[in-house]
Amino acid sequence: MLDSQGCVRRPAVAAAKTADVRTSYLESRSIAALARDHRVSRGAIRTAVADLLPDRSRYAAGDHGRSAAGWAPRGTIDR
């Protein structure tokens, strides 16, 4: 399939295969392996499993995972 600039573009995950992709992802298959198996891009796999991916919005808001117990990732402790 060619895009508007004449480049080859891999198709999206077919609707009939989405459930298989999601199940495989939940069984710890990597995004790259799923993309190879289904002959689609990693972006297509990420789109198919988007609601299963870790939520990254809290990082954009400045919450970097500090818990109530005071744990913080290396190098982020305020002194």
BATOR-739146 format. One record per residue: residue in one letter; x, y, z of N, C-alpha, C, O in turn. Coordinates in Angstrom, 2 decimals, padded with zeros to 5 digits. Example, Ala and Ser with C-alpha at 12.3 -4.5 7.8 and 13.67 -1.06 7.14 Angstrom:
BEGIN
<vose><aa>A</aa><n_x>013.19</n_x><n_y>-005.69</n_y><n_z>007.80</n_z><ca_x>012.30</ca_x><ca_y>-004.50</ca_y><ca_z>007.80</ca_z><c_x>013.20</c_x><c_y>-003.30</c_y><c_z>007.80</c_z><o_x>014.24</o_x><o_y>-003.32</o_y><o_z>008.46</o_z></vose>
<vose><aa>S</aa><n_x>012.85</n_x><n_y>-002.25</n_y><n_z>007.08</n_z><ca_x>013.67</ca_x><ca_y>-001.06</ca_y><ca_z>007.14</ca_z><c_x>012.90</c_x><c_y>000.03</c_y><c_z>007.87</c_z><o_x>013.41</o_x><o_y>001.14</o_y><o_z>008.04</o_z></vose>
! end
This chain:
BEGIN
<vose><aa>M</aa><n_x>000.85</n_x><n_y>-001.17</n_y><n_z>000.00</n_z><ca_x>000.00</ca_x><ca_y>000.00</ca_y><ca_z>000.00</ca_z><c_x>000.90</c_x><c_y>001.24</c_y><c_z>000.00</c_z><o_x>001.84</o_x><o_y>001.30</o_y><o_z>000.79</o_z></vose>
<vose><aa>L</aa><n_x>000.63</n_x><n_y>002.19</n_y><n_z>-000.85</n_z><ca_x>001.42</ca_x><ca_y>003.42</ca_y><ca_z>-000.93</ca_z><c_x>000.69</c_x><c_y>004.56</c_y><c_z>-000.25</c_z><o_x>-000.53</o_x><o_y>004.69</o_y><o_z>-000.35</o_z></vose>
<vose><aa>D</aa><n_x>001.46</n_x><n_y>005.39</n_y><n_z>000.44</n_z><ca_x>000.85</ca_x><ca_y>006.56</ca_y><ca_z>001.06</ca_z><c_x>000.85</c_x><c_y>007.72</c_y><c_z>000.05</c_z><o_x>001.19</o_x><o_y>007.51</o_y><o_z>-001.12</o_z></vose>
<vose><aa>S</aa><n_x>000.49</n_x><n_y>008.90</n_y><n_z>000.48</n_z><ca_x>000.36</ca_x><ca_y>010.04</ca_y><ca_z>-000.43</ca_z><c_x>001.69</c_x><c_y>010.47</c_y><c_z>-001.04</c_z><o_x>001.70</o_x><o_y>011.18</o_y><o_z>-002.04</o_z></vose>
<vose><aa>Q</aa><n_x>002.82</n_x><n_y>010.06</n_y><n_z>-000.44</n_z><ca_x>004.12</ca_x><ca_y>010.44</ca_y><ca_z>-000.95</ca_z><c_x>004.80</c_x><c_y>009.31</c_y><c_z>-001.71</c_z><o_x>005.98</o_x><o_y>009.40</o_y><o_z>-002.04</o_z></vose>
<vose><aa>G</aa><n_x>004.06</n_x><n_y>008.24</n_y><n_z>-001.99</n_z><ca_x>004.59</ca_x><ca_y>007.13</ca_y><ca_z>-002.76</ca_z><c_x>005.42</c_x><c_y>006.14</c_y><c_z>-001.97</c_z><o_x>006.08</o_x><o_y>005.29</o_y><o_z>-002.56</o_z></vose>
<vose><aa>C</aa><n_x>005.39</n_x><n_y>006.24</n_y><n_z>-000.65</n_z><ca_x>006.16</ca_x><ca_y>005.33</ca_y><ca_z>000.19</ca_z><c_x>005.30</c_x><c_y>004.11</c_y><c_z>000.55</c_z><o_x>004.08</o_x><o_y>004.21</o_y><o_z>000.68</o_z></vose>
<vose><aa>V</aa><n_x>005.96</n_x><n_y>002.98</n_y><n_z>000.70</n_z><ca_x>005.25</ca_x><ca_y>001.77</ca_y><ca_z>001.09</ca_z><c_x>004.84</c_x><c_y>001.90</c_y><c_z>002.56</c_z><o_x>005.66</o_x><o_y>002.25</o_y><o_z>003.41</o_z></vose>
<vose><aa>R</aa><n_x>003.61</n_x><n_y>001.61</n_y><n_z>002.84</n_z><ca_x>003.09</ca_x><ca_y>001.73</ca_y><ca_z>004.19</ca_z><c_x>002.40</c_x><c_y>000.44</c_y><c_z>004.58</c_z><o_x>001.57</o_x><o_y>-000.07</o_y><o_z>003.83</o_z></vose>
<vose><aa>R</aa><n_x>002.74</n_x><n_y>-000.09</n_y><n_z>005.74</n_z><ca_x>002.10</ca_x><ca_y>-001.31</ca_y><ca_z>006.21</ca_z><c_x>000.67</c_x><c_y>-001.02</c_y><c_z>006.64</c_z><o_x>000.40</o_x><o_y>000.06</o_y><o_z>007.16</o_z></vose>
<vose><aa>P</aa><n_x>-000.23</n_x><n_y>-001.95</n_y><n_z>006.42</n_z><ca_x>-001.64</ca_x><ca_y>-001.73</ca_y><ca_z>006.79</ca_z><c_x>-001.86</c_x><c_y>-001.79</c_y><c_z>008.30</c_z><o_x>-000.99</o_x><o_y>-002.23</o_y><o_z>009.05</o_z></vose>
<vose><aa>A</aa><n_x>-003.02</n_x><n_y>-001.36</n_y><n_z>008.70</n_z><ca_x>-003.42</ca_x><ca_y>-001.44</ca_y><ca_z>010.11</ca_z><c_x>-003.81</c_x><c_y>-002.88</c_y><c_z>010.43</c_z><o_x>-003.99</o_x><o_y>-003.70</o_y><o_z>009.53</o_z></vose>
<vose><aa>V</aa><n_x>-003.95</n_x><n_y>-003.17</n_y><n_z>011.71</n_z><ca_x>-004.39</ca_x><ca_y>-004.50</ca_y><ca_z>012.13</ca_z><c_x>-005.85</c_x><c_y>-004.67</c_y><c_z>011.71</c_z><o_x>-006.69</o_x><o_y>-003.82</o_y><o_z>011.99</o_z></vose>
<vose><aa>A</aa><n_x>-006.14</n_x><n_y>-005.77</n_y><n_z>011.04</n_z><ca_x>-007.51</ca_x><ca_y>-006.04</ca_y><ca_z>010.60</ca_z><c_x>-008.41</c_x><c_y>-006.20</c_y><c_z>011.82</c_z><o_x>-007.99</o_x><o_y>-006.75</o_y><o_z>012.84</o_z></vose>
<vose><aa>A</aa><n_x>-009.63</n_x><n_y>-005.73</n_y><n_z>011.71</n_z><ca_x>-010.58</ca_x><ca_y>-005.80</ca_y><ca_z>012.83</ca_z><c_x>-010.74</c_x><c_y>-007.23</c_y><c_z>013.35</c_z><o_x>-010.88</o_x><o_y>-007.44</o_y><o_z>014.55</o_z></vose>
<vose><aa>A</aa><n_x>-010.71</n_x><n_y>-008.19</n_y><n_z>012.45</n_z><ca_x>-010.88</ca_x><ca_y>-009.59</ca_y><ca_z>012.85</ca_z><c_x>-009.69</c_x><c_y>-010.10</c_y><c_z>013.66</c_z><o_x>-009.82</o_x><o_y>-011.07</o_y><o_z>014.41</o_z></vose>
<vose><aa>K</aa><n_x>-008.53</n_x><n_y>-009.47</n_y><n_z>013.51</n_z><ca_x>-007.31</ca_x><ca_y>-009.90</ca_y><ca_z>014.20</ca_z><c_x>-007.03</c_x><c_y>-009.12</c_y><c_z>015.49</c_z><o_x>-006.14</o_x><o_y>-009.50</o_y><o_z>016.25</o_z></vose>
<vose><aa>T</aa><n_x>-007.78</n_x><n_y>-008.06</n_y><n_z>015.75</n_z><ca_x>-007.51</ca_x><ca_y>-007.21</ca_y><ca_z>016.90</ca_z><c_x>-007.59</c_x><c_y>-008.00</c_y><c_z>018.21</c_z><o_x>-006.74</o_x><o_y>-007.81</o_y><o_z>019.09</o_z></vose>
<vose><aa>A</aa><n_x>-008.58</n_x><n_y>-008.86</n_y><n_z>018.35</n_z><ca_x>-008.71</ca_x><ca_y>-009.65</ca_y><ca_z>019.59</ca_z><c_x>-007.50</c_x><c_y>-010.56</c_y><c_z>019.78</c_z><o_x>-007.02</o_x><o_y>-010.73</o_y><o_z>020.90</o_z></vose>
<vose><aa>D</aa><n_x>-007.00</n_x><n_y>-011.16</n_y><n_z>018.70</n_z><ca_x>-005.81</ca_x><ca_y>-012.01</ca_y><ca_z>018.78</ca_z><c_x>-004.59</c_x><c_y>-011.21</c_y><c_z>019.21</c_z><o_x>-003.80</o_x><o_y>-011.66</o_y><o_z>020.05</o_z></vose>
<vose><aa>V</aa><n_x>-004.43</n_x><n_y>-010.02</n_y><n_z>018.65</n_z><ca_x>-003.30</ca_x><ca_y>-009.16</ca_y><ca_z>019.00</ca_z><c_x>-003.37</c_x><c_y>-008.78</c_y><c_z>020.47</c_z><o_x>-002.37</o_x><o_y>-008.84</o_y><o_z>021.18</o_z></vose>
<vose><aa>R</aa><n_x>-004.55</n_x><n_y>-008.39</n_y><n_z>020.93</n_z><ca_x>-004.70</ca_x><ca_y>-007.97</ca_y><ca_z>022.33</ca_z><c_x>-004.43</c_x><c_y>-009.13</c_y><c_z>023.29</c_z><o_x>-003.80</o_x><o_y>-008.94</o_y><o_z>024.33</o_z></vose>
<vose><aa>T</aa><n_x>-004.91</n_x><n_y>-010.31</n_y><n_z>022.95</n_z><ca_x>-004.67</ca_x><ca_y>-011.48</ca_y><ca_z>023.80</ca_z><c_x>-003.19</c_x><c_y>-011.81</c_y><c_z>023.85</c_z><o_x>-002.65</o_x><o_y>-012.07</o_y><o_z>024.93</o_z></vose>
<vose><aa>S</aa><n_x>-002.53</n_x><n_y>-011.78</n_y><n_z>022.71</n_z><ca_x>-001.10</ca_x><ca_y>-012.06</ca_y><ca_z>022.66</ca_z><c_x>-000.31</c_x><c_y>-011.03</c_y><c_z>023.46</c_z><o_x>000.66</o_x><o_y>-011.38</o_y><o_z>024.14</o_z></vose>
<vose><aa>Y</aa><n_x>-000.70</n_x><n_y>-009.75</n_y><n_z>023.37</n_z><ca_x>-000.03</ca_x><ca_y>-008.70</ca_y><ca_z>024.12</ca_z><c_x>-000.17</c_x><c_y>-008.94</c_y><c_z>025.63</c_z><o_x>000.79</o_x><o_y>-008.79</o_y><o_z>026.38</o_z></vose>
<vose><aa>L</aa><n_x>-001.36</n_x><n_y>-009.33</n_y><n_z>026.05</n_z><ca_x>-001.59</ca_x><ca_y>-009.61</ca_y><ca_z>027.47</ca_z><c_x>-000.81</c_x><c_y>-010.84</c_y><c_z>027.93</c_z><o_x>-000.54</o_x><o_y>-010.99</o_y><o_z>029.13</o_z></vose>
<vose><aa>E</aa><n_x>-000.46</n_x><n_y>-011.71</n_y><n_z>027.00</n_z><ca_x>000.34</ca_x><ca_y>-012.89</ca_y><ca_z>027.32</ca_z><c_x>001.84</c_x><c_y>-012.59</c_y><c_z>027.21</c_z><o_x>002.66</o_x><o_y>-013.50</o_y><o_z>027.11</o_z></vose>
<vose><aa>S</aa><n_x>002.19</n_x><n_y>-011.30</n_y><n_z>027.22</n_z><ca_x>003.57</ca_x><ca_y>-010.81</ca_y><ca_z>027.24</ca_z><c_x>004.31</c_x><c_y>-010.89</c_y><c_z>025.92</c_z><o_x>005.55</o_x><o_y>-010.90</o_y><o_z>025.92</o_z></vose>
<vose><aa>R</aa><n_x>003.62</n_x><n_y>-010.96</n_y><n_z>024.80</n_z><ca_x>004.29</ca_x><ca_y>-010.86</ca_y><ca_z>023.49</ca_z><c_x>004.71</c_x><c_y>-009.41</c_y><c_z>023.30</c_z><o_x>003.97</o_x><o_y>-008.49</o_y><o_z>023.66</o_z></vose>
<vose><aa>S</aa><n_x>005.87</n_x><n_y>-009.19</n_y><n_z>022.74</n_z><ca_x>006.35</ca_x><ca_y>-007.82</ca_y><ca_z>022.52</ca_z><c_x>005.61</c_x><c_y>-007.19</c_y><c_z>021.33</c_z><o_x>005.10</o_x><o_y>-007.88</o_y><o_z>020.45</o_z></vose>
<vose><aa>I</aa><n_x>005.58</n_x><n_y>-005.87</n_y><n_z>021.34</n_z><ca_x>004.95</ca_x><ca_y>-005.13</ca_y><ca_z>020.26</ca_z><c_x>005.66</c_x><c_y>-005.41</c_y><c_z>018.94</c_z><o_x>005.02</o_x><o_y>-005.56</o_y><o_z>017.91</o_z></vose>
<vose><aa>A</aa><n_x>007.00</n_x><n_y>-005.49</n_y><n_z>018.97</n_z><ca_x>007.76</ca_x><ca_y>-005.76</ca_y><ca_z>017.75</ca_z><c_x>007.45</c_x><c_y>-007.15</c_y><c_z>017.20</c_z><o_x>007.29</o_x><o_y>-007.31</o_y><o_z>015.99</o_z></vose>
<vose><aa>A</aa><n_x>007.36</n_x><n_y>-008.15</n_y><n_z>018.08</n_z><ca_x>007.06</ca_x><ca_y>-009.51</ca_y><ca_z>017.62</ca_z><c_x>005.66</c_x><c_y>-009.59</c_y><c_z>017.03</c_z><o_x>005.44</o_x><o_y>-010.25</o_y><o_z>016.02</o_z></vose>
<vose><aa>L</aa><n_x>004.71</n_x><n_y>-008.92</n_y><n_z>017.65</n_z><ca_x>003.35</ca_x><ca_y>-008.92</ca_y><ca_z>017.12</ca_z><c_x>003.30</c_x><c_y>-008.23</c_y><c_z>015.75</c_z><o_x>002.60</o_x><o_y>-008.69</o_y><o_z>014.85</o_z></vose>
<vose><aa>A</aa><n_x>004.06</n_x><n_y>-007.14</n_y><n_z>015.60</n_z><ca_x>004.10</ca_x><ca_y>-006.44</ca_y><ca_z>014.31</ca_z><c_x>004.66</c_x><c_y>-007.35</c_y><c_z>013.22</c_z><o_x>004.15</o_x><o_y>-007.37</o_y><o_z>012.10</o_z></vose>
<vose><aa>R</aa><n_x>005.71</n_x><n_y>-008.09</n_y><n_z>013.54</n_z><ca_x>006.28</ca_x><ca_y>-009.01</ca_y><ca_z>012.55</ca_z><c_x>005.29</c_x><c_y>-010.12</c_y><c_z>012.20</c_z><o_x>005.09</o_x><o_y>-010.44</o_y><o_z>011.03</o_z></vose>
<vose><aa>D</aa><n_x>004.66</n_x><n_y>-010.70</n_y><n_z>013.23</n_z><ca_x>003.73</ca_x><ca_y>-011.80</ca_y><ca_z>013.00</ca_z><c_x>002.55</c_x><c_y>-011.40</c_y><c_z>012.14</c_z><o_x>002.10</o_x><o_y>-012.18</o_y><o_z>011.30</o_z></vose>
<vose><aa>H</aa><n_x>002.04</n_x><n_y>-010.20</n_y><n_z>012.35</n_z><ca_x>000.84</ca_x><ca_y>-009.74</ca_y><ca_z>011.64</ca_z><c_x>001.16</c_x><c_y>-008.86</c_y><c_z>010.43</c_z><o_x>000.26</o_x><o_y>-008.38</o_y><o_z>009.74</o_z></vose>
<vose><aa>R</aa><n_x>002.46</n_x><n_y>-008.67</n_y><n_z>010.18</n_z><ca_x>002.93</ca_x><ca_y>-007.89</ca_y><ca_z>009.03</ca_z><c_x>002.33</c_x><c_y>-006.48</c_y><c_z>008.98</c_z><o_x>001.88</o_x><o_y>-006.01</o_y><o_z>007.94</o_z></vose>
<vose><aa>V</aa><n_x>002.36</n_x><n_y>-005.83</n_y><n_z>010.14</n_z><ca_x>001.90</ca_x><ca_y>-004.45</ca_y><ca_z>010.26</ca_z><c_x>002.98</c_x><c_y>-003.67</c_y><c_z>011.02</c_z><o_x>003.95</o_x><o_y>-004.25</o_y><o_z>011.50</o_z></vose>
<vose><aa>S</aa><n_x>002.80</n_x><n_y>-002.37</n_y><n_z>011.12</n_z><ca_x>003.77</ca_x><ca_y>-001.54</ca_y><ca_z>011.83</ca_z><c_x>003.58</c_x><c_y>-001.68</c_y><c_z>013.35</c_z><o_x>002.53</o_x><o_y>-002.10</o_y><o_z>013.83</o_z></vose>
<vose><aa>R</aa><n_x>004.63</n_x><n_y>-001.31</n_y><n_z>014.09</n_z><ca_x>004.52</ca_x><ca_y>-001.30</ca_y><ca_z>015.56</ca_z><c_x>003.47</c_x><c_y>-000.29</c_y><c_z>016.00</c_z><o_x>002.78</o_x><o_y>-000.50</o_y><o_z>017.00</o_z></vose>
<vose><aa>G</aa><n_x>003.35</n_x><n_y>000.81</n_y><n_z>015.25</n_z><ca_x>002.32</ca_x><ca_y>001.80</ca_y><ca_z>015.56</ca_z><c_x>000.92</c_x><c_y>001.23</c_y><c_z>015.45</c_z><o_x>000.04</o_x><o_y>001.57</o_y><o_z>016.24</o_z></vose>
<vose><aa>A</aa><n_x>000.71</n_x><n_y>000.36</n_y><n_z>014.46</n_z><ca_x>-000.60</ca_x><ca_y>-000.28</ca_y><ca_z>014.31</ca_z><c_x>-000.89</c_x><c_y>-001.18</c_y><c_z>015.50</c_z><o_x>-002.02</o_x><o_y>-001.25</o_y><o_z>015.97</o_z></vose>
<vose><aa>I</aa><n_x>000.14</n_x><n_y>-001.87</n_y><n_z>015.99</n_z><ca_x>-000.04</ca_x><ca_y>-002.73</ca_y><ca_z>017.18</ca_z><c_x>-000.33</c_x><c_y>-001.85</c_y><c_z>018.40</c_z><o_x>-001.22</o_x><o_y>-002.16</o_y><o_z>019.19</o_z></vose>
<vose><aa>R</aa><n_x>000.43</n_x><n_y>-000.77</n_y><n_z>018.55</n_z><ca_x>000.19</ca_x><ca_y>000.13</ca_y><ca_z>019.69</ca_z><c_x>-001.23</c_x><c_y>000.68</c_y><c_z>019.67</c_z><o_x>-001.86</o_x><o_y>000.81</o_y><o_z>020.72</o_z></vose>
<vose><aa>T</aa><n_x>-001.73</n_x><n_y>001.00</n_y><n_z>018.48</n_z><ca_x>-003.11</ca_x><ca_y>001.49</ca_y><ca_z>018.37</ca_z><c_x>-004.10</c_x><c_y>000.41</c_y><c_z>018.80</c_z><o_x>-005.08</o_x><o_y>000.71</o_y><o_z>019.48</o_z></vose>
<vose><aa>A</aa><n_x>-003.84</n_x><n_y>-000.83</n_y><n_z>018.41</n_z><ca_x>-004.75</ca_x><ca_y>-001.94</ca_y><ca_z>018.74</ca_z><c_x>-004.78</c_x><c_y>-002.24</c_y><c_z>020.24</c_z><o_x>-005.78</o_x><o_y>-002.71</o_y><o_z>020.77</o_z></vose>
<vose><aa>V</aa><n_x>-003.67</n_x><n_y>-001.95</n_y><n_z>020.93</n_z><ca_x>-003.60</ca_x><ca_y>-002.27</ca_y><ca_z>022.37</ca_z><c_x>-003.50</c_x><c_y>-001.01</c_y><c_z>023.22</c_z><o_x>-003.09</o_x><o_y>-001.08</o_y><o_z>024.38</o_z></vose>
<vose><aa>A</aa><n_x>-003.86</n_x><n_y>000.13</n_y><n_z>022.66</n_z><ca_x>-003.66</ca_x><ca_y>001.42</ca_y><ca_z>023.33</ca_z><c_x>-004.23</c_x><c_y>001.47</c_y><c_z>024.74</c_z><o_x>-003.58</o_x><o_y>002.01</o_y><o_z>025.64</o_z></vose>
<vose><aa>D</aa><n_x>-005.41</n_x><n_y>000.94</n_y><n_z>024.94</n_z><ca_x>-006.00</ca_x><ca_y>001.01</ca_y><ca_z>026.28</ca_z><c_x>-005.36</c_x><c_y>000.03</c_y><c_z>027.25</c_z><o_x>-005.64</o_x><o_y>000.07</o_y><o_z>028.45</o_z></vose>
<vose><aa>L</aa><n_x>-004.49</n_x><n_y>-000.86</n_y><n_z>026.76</n_z><ca_x>-003.79</ca_x><ca_y>-001.80</ca_y><ca_z>027.63</ca_z><c_x>-002.40</c_x><c_y>-001.30</c_y><c_z>028.01</c_z><o_x>-001.78</o_x><o_y>-001.84</o_y><o_z>028.93</o_z></vose>
<vose><aa>L</aa><n_x>-001.91</n_x><n_y>-000.28</n_y><n_z>027.32</n_z><ca_x>-000.58</ca_x><ca_y>000.26</ca_y><ca_z>027.60</ca_z><c_x>-000.59</c_x><c_y>001.05</c_y><c_z>028.90</c_z><o_x>-001.63</o_x><o_y>001.58</o_y><o_z>029.29</o_z></vose>
<vose><aa>P</aa><n_x>000.56</n_x><n_y>001.15</n_y><n_z>029.58</n_z><ca_x>000.63</ca_x><ca_y>001.94</ca_y><ca_z>030.81</ca_z><c_x>000.24</c_x><c_y>003.39</c_y><c_z>030.54</c_z><o_x>000.55</o_x><o_y>003.93</o_y><o_z>029.48</o_z></vose>
<vose><aa>D</aa><n_x>-000.42</n_x><n_y>003.99</n_y><n_z>031.49</n_z><ca_x>-000.86</ca_x><ca_y>005.38</ca_y><ca_z>031.35</ca_z><c_x>000.34</c_x><c_y>006.31</c_y><c_z>031.50</c_z><o_x>001.00</o_x><o_y>006.33</o_y><o_z>032.54</o_z></vose>
<vose><aa>R</aa><n_x>000.61</n_x><n_y>007.08</n_y><n_z>030.47</n_z><ca_x>001.75</ca_x><ca_y>007.99</ca_y><ca_z>030.49</ca_z><c_x>001.31</c_x><c_y>009.43</c_y><c_z>030.78</c_z><o_x>002.16</o_x><o_y>010.31</o_y><o_z>030.89</o_z></vose>
<vose><aa>S</aa><n_x>000.03</n_x><n_y>009.68</n_y><n_z>030.90</n_z><ca_x>-000.45</ca_x><ca_y>011.05</ca_y><ca_z>031.09</ca_z><c_x>-000.02</c_x><c_y>011.63</c_y><c_z>032.43</c_z><o_x>000.16</o_x><o_y>012.84</o_y><o_z>032.54</o_z></vose>
<vose><aa>R</aa><n_x>000.14</n_x><n_y>010.78</n_y><n_z>033.44</n_z><ca_x>000.53</ca_x><ca_y>011.32</ca_y><ca_z>034.76</ca_z><c_x>001.95</c_x><c_y>011.87</c_y><c_z>034.72</c_z><o_x>002.26</o_x><o_y>012.79</o_y><o_z>035.48</o_z></vose>
<vose><aa>Y</aa><n_x>002.82</n_x><n_y>011.32</n_y><n_z>033.85</n_z><ca_x>004.18</ca_x><ca_y>011.83</ca_y><ca_z>033.73</ca_z><c_x>004.19</c_x><c_y>013.22</c_y><c_z>033.11</c_z><o_x>004.98</o_x><o_y>014.07</o_y><o_z>033.50</o_z></vose>
<vose><aa>A</aa><n_x>003.32</n_x><n_y>013.44</n_y><n_z>032.16</n_z><ca_x>003.22</ca_x><ca_y>014.75</ca_y><ca_z>031.53</ca_z><c_x>002.74</c_x><c_y>015.79</c_y><c_z>032.53</c_z><o_x>003.07</o_x><o_y>016.97</o_y><o_z>032.41</o_z></vose>
<vose><aa>A</aa><n_x>001.96</n_x><n_y>015.36</n_y><n_z>033.51</n_z><ca_x>001.43</ca_x><ca_y>016.27</ca_y><ca_z>034.52</ca_z><c_x>002.44</c_x><c_y>016.53</c_y><c_z>035.64</c_z><o_x>002.15</o_x><o_y>017.31</o_y><o_z>036.55</o_z></vose>
<vose><aa>G</aa><n_x>003.60</n_x><n_y>015.88</n_y><n_z>035.60</n_z><ca_x>004.61</ca_x><ca_y>016.12</ca_y><ca_z>036.62</ca_z><c_x>004.65</c_x><c_y>015.09</c_y><c_z>037.72</c_z><o_x>005.53</o_x><o_y>015.16</o_y><o_z>038.59</o_z></vose>
<vose><aa>D</aa><n_x>003.74</n_x><n_y>014.12</n_y><n_z>037.74</n_z><ca_x>003.75</ca_x><ca_y>013.05</ca_y><ca_z>038.73</ca_z><c_x>004.67</c_x><c_y>011.95</c_y><c_z>038.21</c_z><o_x>004.33</o_x><o_y>011.27</o_y><o_z>037.25</o_z></vose>
<vose><aa>H</aa><n_x>005.80</n_x><n_y>011.78</n_y><n_z>038.84</n_z><ca_x>006.78</ca_x><ca_y>010.81</ca_y><ca_z>038.37</ca_z><c_x>006.78</c_x><c_y>009.55</c_y><c_z>039.22</c_z><o_x>007.84</o_x><o_y>008.93</o_y><o_z>039.38</o_z></vose>
<vose><aa>G</aa><n_x>005.65</n_x><n_y>009.16</n_y><n_z>039.75</n_z><ca_x>005.52</ca_x><ca_y>007.89</ca_y><ca_z>040.43</ca_z><c_x>005.91</c_x><c_y>007.87</c_y><c_z>041.89</c_z><o_x>006.12</o_x><o_y>006.80</o_y><o_z>042.44</o_z></vose>
<vose><aa>R</aa><n_x>006.02</n_x><n_y>009.01</n_y><n_z>042.53</n_z><ca_x>006.35</ca_x><ca_y>009.01</ca_y><ca_z>043.94</ca_z><c_x>005.18</c_x><c_y>008.47</c_y><c_z>044.74</c_z><o_x>004.04</o_x><o_y>008.89</o_y><o_z>044.54</o_z></vose>
<vose><aa>S</aa><n_x>005.47</n_x><n_y>007.56</n_y><n_z>045.62</n_z><ca_x>004.40</ca_x><ca_y>006.98</ca_y><ca_z>046.43</ca_z><c_x>004.30</c_x><c_y>007.71</c_y><c_z>047.77</c_z><o_x>005.12</o_x><o_y>008.56</o_y><o_z>048.09</o_z></vose>
<vose><aa>A</aa><n_x>003.28</n_x><n_y>007.37</n_y><n_z>048.53</n_z><ca_x>003.09</ca_x><ca_y>007.96</ca_y><ca_z>049.84</ca_z><c_x>004.24</c_x><c_y>007.58</c_y><c_z>050.78</c_z><o_x>004.53</o_x><o_y>008.31</o_y><o_z>051.73</o_z></vose>
<vose><aa>A</aa><n_x>004.89</n_x><n_y>006.46</n_y><n_z>050.52</n_z><ca_x>006.00</ca_x><ca_y>006.02</ca_y><ca_z>051.37</ca_z><c_x>007.27</c_x><c_y>006.82</c_y><c_z>051.11</c_z><o_x>008.25</o_x><o_y>006.66</o_y><o_z>051.84</o_z></vose>
<vose><aa>G</aa><n_x>007.29</n_x><n_y>007.66</n_y><n_z>050.09</n_z><ca_x>008.43</ca_x><ca_y>008.51</ca_y><ca_z>049.84</ca_z><c_x>009.41</c_x><c_y>007.97</c_y><c_z>048.82</c_z><o_x>010.46</o_x><o_y>008.58</o_y><o_z>048.59</o_z></vose>
<vose><aa>W</aa><n_x>009.11</n_x><n_y>006.84</n_y><n_z>048.20</n_z><ca_x>010.02</ca_x><ca_y>006.30</ca_y><ca_z>047.19</ca_z><c_x>009.99</c_x><c_y>007.19</c_y><c_z>045.97</c_z><o_x>008.93</o_x><o_y>007.69</o_y><o_z>045.58</o_z></vose>
<vose><aa>A</aa><n_x>011.14</n_x><n_y>007.38</n_y><n_z>045.37</n_z><ca_x>011.23</ca_x><ca_y>008.16</ca_y><ca_z>044.14</ca_z><c_x>012.28</c_x><c_y>007.52</c_y><c_z>043.25</c_z><o_x>013.24</o_x><o_y>006.95</o_y><o_z>043.75</o_z></vose>
<vose><aa>P</aa><n_x>012.12</n_x><n_y>007.61</n_y><n_z>041.94</n_z><ca_x>013.13</ca_x><ca_y>007.07</ca_y><ca_z>041.03</ca_z><c_x>014.48</c_x><c_y>007.73</c_y><c_z>041.29</c_z><o_x>014.54</o_x><o_y>008.86</o_y><o_z>041.78</o_z></vose>
<vose><aa>R</aa><n_x>015.57</n_x><n_y>007.03</n_y><n_z>040.97</n_z><ca_x>016.92</ca_x><ca_y>007.49</ca_y><ca_z>041.21</ca_z><c_x>017.12</c_x><c_y>008.90</c_y><c_z>040.65</c_z><o_x>016.74</o_x><o_y>009.20</o_y><o_z>039.52</o_z></vose>
<vose><aa>G</aa><n_x>017.73</n_x><n_y>009.75</n_y><n_z>041.45</n_z><ca_x>018.07</ca_x><ca_y>011.10</ca_y><ca_z>041.01</ca_z><c_x>016.95</c_x><c_y>012.10</c_y><c_z>041.12</c_z><o_x>017.11</o_x><o_y>013.24</o_y><o_z>040.67</o_z></vose>
<vose><aa>T</aa><n_x>015.81</n_x><n_y>011.73</n_y><n_z>041.70</n_z><ca_x>014.70</ca_x><ca_y>012.68</ca_y><ca_z>041.78</ca_z><c_x>014.35</c_x><c_y>013.06</c_y><c_z>043.20</c_z><o_x>013.35</o_x><o_y>013.74</o_y><o_z>043.43</o_z></vose>
<vose><aa>I</aa><n_x>015.16</n_x><n_y>012.64</n_y><n_z>044.17</n_z><ca_x>014.85</ca_x><ca_y>012.95</ca_y><ca_z>045.57</ca_z><c_x>015.22</c_x><c_y>014.41</c_y><c_z>045.85</c_z><o_x>016.34</o_x><o_y>014.84</o_y><o_z>045.56</o_z></vose>
<vose><aa>D</aa><n_x>014.27</n_x><n_y>015.14</n_y><n_z>046.40</n_z><ca_x>014.51</ca_x><ca_y>016.54</ca_y><ca_z>046.78</ca_z><c_x>015.25</c_x><c_y>016.55</c_y><c_z>048.09</c_z><o_x>014.86</o_x><o_y>015.88</o_y><o_z>049.04</o_z></vose>
<vose><aa>R</aa><n_x>016.33</n_x><n_y>017.30</n_y><n_z>048.14</n_z><ca_x>017.12</ca_x><ca_y>017.39</ca_y><ca_z>049.39</ca_z><c_x>017.05</c_x><c_y>018.78</c_y><c_z>049.93</c_z><o_x>017.64</o_x><o_y>019.07</o_y><o_z>050.97</o_z></vose>
! end
